[in-house]
């Protein structure tokens, strides 16, 4: 690969990295907000974690915490 082509590829990859990190940060913030909301409704940390466990009967496609 030529130098200019490698440079363009690196720039594109860096742009994707920044974009993905932005999405990851937004998902983390949304998860934190959901945790705070669930706690405000009186759910414990254990109940919140259990709600994301697909083996947990409370974790349903439409249900989640109930």
C-alpha positions as CSV (number, residue, x, y, z in Angstrom):
1,X,0.0,0.0,0.0
2,X,1.3,3.4,-0.9
3,X,2.1,6.0,1.7
4,X,-0.8,8.3,0.7
5,X,-3.3,5.4,0.6
6,X,-2.1,4.2,4.0
7,X,-2.6,7.8,5.4
8,X,-6.1,8.0,4.0
9,X,-7.0,4.6,5.4
10,X,-5.6,5.6,8.8
11,X,-7.7,8.8,8.7
12,X,-10.8,6.9,7.9
13,X,-10.2,4.3,10.6
14,X,-9.5,7.1,13.2
15,X,-12.8,8.7,12.2
16,X,-14.7,5.4,12.7
17,X,-13.0,5.0,16.0
18,X,-14.1,8.4,17.2
19,X,-17.7,7.7,15.9
20,X,-17.9,4.3,17.7
21,X,-16.5,5.8,20.9
22,X,-19.1,8.5,20.8
23,X,-21.8,5.8,20.4
24,X,-20.3,3.8,23.3
25,X,-20.3,6.9,25.5
26,X,-23.9,7.6,24.6
27,X,-24.9,4.0,25.5
28,X,-23.1,4.2,28.8
29,X,-24.8,7.5,29.6
30,X,-28.2,6.0,28.7
31,X,-27.5,2.9,30.9
32,X,-26.5,5.1,33.8
33,X,-29.7,7.2,33.4
34,X,-31.8,4.0,33.3
35,X,-30.1,2.8,36.5
36,X,-30.8,6.1,38.2
37,X,-34.5,5.9,37.1
38,X,-34.9,2.3,38.2
39,X,-33.4,3.2,41.6
40,X,-35.8,6.1,41.9
41,X,-38.6,3.6,41.4
42,X,-37.2,1.6,44.3
43,X,-35.3,-1.2,42.4
44,X,-32.1,-2.5,44.0
45,X,-28.8,-2.9,42.2
46,X,-29.3,-6.6,42.3
47,X,-32.8,-6.4,40.7
48,X,-31.4,-4.1,38.0
49,X,-28.6,-6.4,37.2
50,X,-30.9,-9.4,37.2
51,X,-33.2,-7.7,34.7
52,X,-30.5,-7.9,32.1
53,X,-29.9,-11.6,32.6
54,X,-31.6,-13.6,29.8
55,X,-31.9,-16.6,32.1
56,X,-33.9,-14.5,34.6
57,X,-37.6,-15.1,34.2
58,X,-38.2,-11.3,34.8
59,X,-36.1,-10.5,31.7
60,X,-38.5,-10.9,28.8
61,X,-38.5,-9.4,25.3
62,X,-41.1,-6.9,26.3
63,X,-40.9,-7.0,30.1
64,X,-37.7,-6.3,31.8
65,X,-38.2,-5.0,35.3
66,X,-41.8,-5.7,36.4
